[in-house]
Amino acid sequence: MIHQLFRVSYAFSMIGMLHALVTCDAAESLQAKRPNIILVMTDDQGMGDLSCLGNKVLKTPNLDRFYKLSTRFTDFHVSPTCSPTRSSMMSGRHEFYNGITHTINERERMALSTTTFPQLLQSSGYATGIFGKWHLGDEEAYQPDHRGFQHIFIHGAGGIGQSYPGSCADFPPNRKNKYNDCVILENQTIVQTKGFCTDVFFQAALGWTKQQLDAGKPFLTYIAPNAPHGPMIAPEKYKKRFSELGYDEETSGRYGMIENIDDNFGLLMDKLDQWKAWDNTLVIFMTDNGQSNLKGKLNDQPVPLFSAGFKTGKGTPYEGGTHVPALWRWKGVLGEGVDIAALTAHIDLFKTFCELSGTTIPSDIQKLQGRSLVPLLENPKAAWADRNLFVHVGRWEVGVDPNTAKFKNCAVRTQRWRFVNNKELFDISVDPTESKDVSTAHPEVIASLRAAYDTWWAEALPMMVNEQSAPTPQQPQAVRYEKQLVERGIPAWQPPSGIGF
């Protein structure tokens, strides 16, 4: 089944473009408009995990409403897994150029030479806050307060309760009581929260956001819940409906987590209504990689879960691994119900946010590989040159020569083509679900994309600075927790007051 978004993109793009011209003055520049930016990026939620994109089991009324109000990038891509996407988004370039080739084993640490877009926004007067998942290094130098965030409210590692040898591990109490009543690092203090993790992250984010609105200062609020990443744990009231339908525990938990996200996103929308904050606030909803669960059980029988037509999900080099929702709303500025079919990606956010905020990008930082999306936001039918997006799942074993994995789990994507694993070729313009390999019919395309990939790999290889990193002897967040526990204890977190949760 071809999902709705592709149908809109390829069959009705002209309608959306005309609508955009009616609702947004294409002649008016968005440069240096300095909107507040609220970026919500969920974890492991794919194109098949929204009812507005075709899922008949899930109920996501708030995100469905937001979808209708939004400008949608219908061919938007990220990396196949967690740390890589976050690194690419923060840096404006492919994750390998930041040294990130995995999500653990010291290879999830974003190179300290990298300048992030929050650093630049902060330098231009924006307040910056992160709430939820960081996953770009747990050691002190790699923490988000050293990478451009003034206010942090985060768990450790790649998921609440995760623990791996080396540096990537969450705070010890979260390993026993995952997702509920978690301990969280708030700036320089570990605090004891009460409640389900996603609820807490949104409450903290909304409280901080209201402070910035009251202060009249432009801000970046980055909300990155670890849901619906495994383990699949949701409050019972969210699991109940799916359990009663006959779904297994894991599917019920995952779907419950998604409906909880939807409720929290609805709370965000309601508060922005209440605070009359929409007019100068850009709100973005996206996810960090493709869908994590494609199969479940219904009445004890294996069943495929809705995947929007994709044959694969997270951790793969195919469309299902990287193609995600990207919904943008800026009331009165961006068109409502408008689709932009241009090939876009997470690496484009860096330049986009800098241009919108009027932030100068220094000439001495890393070479950026993304583009600004501002021309498309101003005019969805603006000229947009074709491009090569490079994909590699990474995750080769520690100590292995990366060259041995060069053609394993990799892809090159253009507006029309997806070249996978140095052998398969799919014409995405007519086959978005990758059902037919057409490599034998297009040898000239294969040759061109292979040459481009070879050049990219040769450039990326020396940038993989974490490959020879020795394991960290102690888990940084465990050390931090034990030290604070002895010296001053773990205080209870105080939810923001006067917000009306």
N, C-alpha and C positions, 0 to 999 in steps of 0.2 A: 504493500500500500504506500503510495507516494504521499508524503505528509502535506498538510495544507500550505505550509510556508513555501515549499517549492512551487506549488501550483500558483500561488499569488505571484511569486517572483518571476516565473517565466511566462505566465499567461496573462497576468493583469498588471504588469509593472507600469504600463503607460497610464492606467487609470490612477494609480497611486501618485505618479509624478504630476499629473494634472491637478489632483487634489492638493498636492503640496504647494503648488504655485498659488492656489486660492488661499490657503491657510497660512502661508509664510511668505513674506515679502522677499523674494529672491534677490532683489537689488540691495537689500540692507545687509551690511557686513556683520558677521557675528564675532569678528576679531575684537579681543579685549573687552568683551561685554561683562566679563568677570562674574559669571553666575556662581552661586553656591553649587557644589557637586556632591550628590549622594550616590555612591556606587555600591550596589548590592551584588555580590557574587557568591552564589551558593556552591556547594561542593558535591560533585558527582551527579548533578541533576542534568539530564539530557533533554533533547528535543521531544522525547516521548513522555516527558513527565509534567505536562501541562494539559489541562482539559481543552484550552483554547487551541492547542495544536493537535488535537485528535484523541487524547486519552479519554476513554468512555468510563473508566472506573474512578479515576481521581476527580475530585471537585476542588478547583482552584479559582473561585469566583473573583477574588481580588486581583490576582495576576491576569485573569481573563479581562477584567475591566481595564487594567493598566495597558494590556495589549491593544485594546481598541483605541485608547487615548494616545498611543505612542507612534513614533517613527521607528520602523523595524528594519534592522539590517538583516536581510534574509539569507545572506551567504557570508556569515561571520564565523571566523575560525580562531581557535585557541590551540594550546598544546595538548597532547594526549593524556597528561597527568598533572597532578597538583602543583608542586614546586615549579616545574617548568613554566606553566601558564603564569603564575604569580611573578616569576622573574622576568618573563618577556613583557608582561604588562607594565611592570615597574620601570623597566629599562629601555623600552622601545626597540629591542633587538631580540633575536633568537636566544633561547636559554643557554645553549652551548657556549655562546660568546660570553656568558656570565659564569661559566664554569659549572653549570648545573646539568648533570646528566642522569640524575636519579632523584629519589625522594628521601633517601636515607644514606648512611655510610659516608657522611661528611660531603657528599656530592649534592646535597640540597642547599648548600650555603652560597648565597649570591656574592660574587666576587666583590671585595671591598673597594676595588677601583671603579665600580659602577656607580653612576649618579642616577638617582631615582626622580621621577616626576614629582613626588611629594616634596622632595628637597627643594626643587625649583619653585613649586607653588608656595612653599613656606617662605622662601626668600623674597617672593613678590607680595607678601602680606596675607596669605591665606593661613587660617588655622587648619590643622590637619589631625585627624583622629582615626584610629583603626580599632575595630571591635570584632573579635573572633579569631580567625586563623591567619597566622603569618607564614610559617613554614618556609622561611628562607634563611634559617640558621638560628640555633638556640644559644650559641655562645654570645657573650656580651657584645662584642664588636659588630655582630651581625643582626642584633635586635632592632626592631623598627624605630625605637627612639634615636638610633644612630643613623637611620636611613630616611629621615624626613618626617616622622610622625611626632607631633608634640604631645599627643595624648594617646596612650595605648591601653588596651583592655583585651588581653589575649590569653589563649592557652598555649602550651608548648607542643613541639613536634608537629606531625601532620594530622593528628586527630586527638581528641580528648582521650586521655588514658593510654596512648601509644607509648611504647618503650622499646628502643632498639639499642644494641651496643654502640658506644660512641656518643656523639653529641645529640642525636635526635631522640628526645624523650620528654614526655609531659611531666608535670608535677606528680610526685608519688601518690597522694591521696586519690587522684583522678583515675588511677589504674584499678582501683577497687570499686569506685562508685562513679561509673562513667555516665556522663551526660546530665546527671542530676546533682544539684548541690555541689557544683565543681569549685575548686580553687582556681583563681584567675589572677594573672599579673596585671595590676592596675598601676601604670607608671612604675614606680620603684617599690611597690608594696604588693605582696601576694595577699589576696583577700578571699574570704569564704563566702561564696554566693549561696543563694537559696532559690531552688526552682530549676526548670528545664533549661538547658544551656542556650538554645536558640531564643527563648523568651528573654533570658538575661542579657544576651548580646544586643538585642533590639532595644530593650529598656535602657541599657547604658548608652547606646548610640543616640537614642532620641533625647535623653537627658542632656547629653553633651551638645547635640545639635541645637536644642532650644537655648542653651547658654550662648552659643555663637550668634543665633538670630537676635537675641536680646542685646548682644553687644554690638550688633550692626557690622560684624566683620565677615568677609567672605570665608568660606570654609570648604574643606573636603572631608566628608564623612564616608569612610570605607567600612562597610558592614560585610563581613566574610564568615558566616556561620559554617561550622564543620558539617552540618547536616546537608543532604542526607547520606553522608559518608558512613560506612560501616564502623562499628557494629550497629545494626539496625534497631535502635532503641527510640521509642516515642512514648509520650504520656498515654496512659491507658485509654483516655477518652478519644484520642486520635487513632489508636489502633483498633478500637472496638468495631467500627463499621466494617473494616476489612476482614477481621476475624469472623464476624458473623456471616460475611459473604462466602467464607470457606477458604480464604487465603492462608498460607503458611505463616509462621511467626515472623520470618525475615521479611517477607513481602508486606505483611501488615505493618511491621515496624517502619519500613522504608516509606511506604505510602503515607503512613501517619506522620512521619517527619516532614514530608512535602506539604501536607495539608496544614501542619503547624507553621511552616514557613509562610504559606499563603495567608494565614491569619495574622502573622506578624507584619507581613508586607501591607496588609490591609490597615493595620494599626498605624504604620508609617504614613500611608496615604491620608488617613483620617486626621492625623496630627498636622500634616502639612496643610490640609483644608482648614483646620481649626486655627492654625497660626498664620493663615493667609500668606503662606511662604512659597506658593507654586510659581509665581510670576518671575522670580529671579533664581529659580532652583532647577537645575538639570538633574533628573533622577534616572539612573540606568539600572536595569536588571539584566544580568548575564550569569553564565555558569562557567566553571573552571575547566571542564572537559566533558567528554561524552558520557552517556548514561552508564551507570556502574552495574546495574542488574537487568539482564535481558530475559531471564527465566525465573519462574517461581513455581509454586504449587497451588492448585485450586482443588479443594476436596481431596487432598493427598495425591493428586495426579499432576505430573509436570505440565506446565503451560508456558508458552511464550508471553512475555509482558510487552505491552505496546511500546514500540521503539521508533515510531514515526517513519517506518519503512527502512531504517538502517539495519544492516546485517551484523554490525559490530558496535561496540561502545568504547568505554574508557580503556586506555592502554593499547590502542590499536592504531595503525597508520591509515585506516580507511576513513571515509566520511563520518561514520558514527563515532570515531574517536575525537574529532576536532570541531565538527560543525555544531554550534550551540545557539540558543536564543540570544538576541541582543536587542532589548527594547529600551528606547530613549524617549523621555518625556520632558519637555520644557514648555510649559503652558504659554500659549500665545506666540510662541517663537517657532517651534517645530510643528509640522503638520500632524494631525491626528489620523490614525489609520493609514499611514503612508508606508509603503515598502520601498526599500532601497536595495536593488539587486546586485550592486557592485561587490566584487570580491574584497572583503575587509577582514581585519584581524586585530587581536589584542595588542600587537606591536604598534598599532596606530593610535592608541589612547594617549601615549606620551606627548606626541606633537599636537594632538587635538586639544588636550587639556591646557597645554602651554599657550596655544593660539587663542583659545577662548578666554583665558585668564589674562592675556596680555603679558605673559611671562617670556622673557628673553632666554633662549637656549644658548648656553655658553659654547664657544667654539672648541674648547679644550676637553669636553667630556667624550664619552664613547661615541663611536659612529652609530647613528640611529638608522635602523632598517625599515621603520614604519613610515607612514604618511599621516598627514593631517586629514581628518574626516570633515573638517569644516566646509570645504566646497560642496560636499554631498549634503551636509546639513542645511546649507543655504539653498541648495538647488539639487534635489534628488536625481535630476537627469544631467548633472554636470559631467563633463568629460572625465573619464577615469581610465587611465592606461592599464593594460593588462600587466600582470605581475607574476612572479614565482614566489609561492609560499613554501618553505621547506619544513618538513615534518620528520621527526625521529623520536621514537619512544624511549631510546636510551636504555638504561637499566642493565647494561652488561655487567658481568661479575667484577668484583674488586680485583685489580691487578691485571685484568685482561687488556690487551692492546685494543684500543677503540677501533683501529682499522679492520679488525676481524669482524666487527659489527656494523661496518659501514652500510651494507645493503640489507641489514636485518631490521624489519619494522620501520621502514622509512617511506617517505612519499614526497612528491612535488605536486603542488596544486596550482593551476592557473584558472582563469575564469571558466574555461571550457573543460580542461583535462585534469585527471588525477592519475599520476604515474606512481605505482605502488611496488615497493620491494624490487626495484630495478627490473621488473618484468611485466606486470599487469598495467594496462592502460584502460581507463574508463572515460567515456564522453559524458561528463556530468550534465551538460546542457540538455541531453535527451535521456540520460540514464542516471538520475541522482542517487538511486539506490545501488548502483554498481553491480548490476545483474549480468553484464556482458563485457568480457575482456575483448577489446578491439585492437590489441597491440599489433597483431599481424597485418592489419589493414593500414597502419599509420607508422611505418618505420622512420619517417622523417621527424615525426613528433617525438618518438622515443629517443632518437639521436640528439635532438635539441635539449630535451629535458634531462637526459643523462649527462650531457656536457655541463649544463647549468648546475646540476647536483654535484658533479665532481669539483667544480670551482668552489662551490659553497663549502663542501666538506674540507677542502684544503685550507680554506680560510678559518673554519671553525676549530679544526683540530688543535692548533697551538693555544687556543683560548680556553681549553678545558683544564683550568688551573687546579681543580680539585682531584684530579685522577690519581695523583701520587700522595694525597694527604694521609698522614698517619691517623689512626683512630684516636679520638679524644679520650683520655684515660678516665674521665669522670663525666657524668651526665650533668650539664650545666644547670638545668632547671631543678634537678634533684638537689644539687649543692646549694643553690639559691634558697630552696624551700627549707632544707634542714638548718641552714644558717639563720634564717629569719625566725624559724620556730624556736630556736634556742634563745636568740637575742631579744625578741619582742613579741613572739607569738603570731598567730594568724587572725587578724581582726575580721569581724563580720562586714561584708560589703553593705553599704547603705544605698538602696535604690534611689534614683533621683526623685526629689520631692516636687510637688506642684505640677506634675505632668498629667496626672489623672489616669494611670494605668488601671 
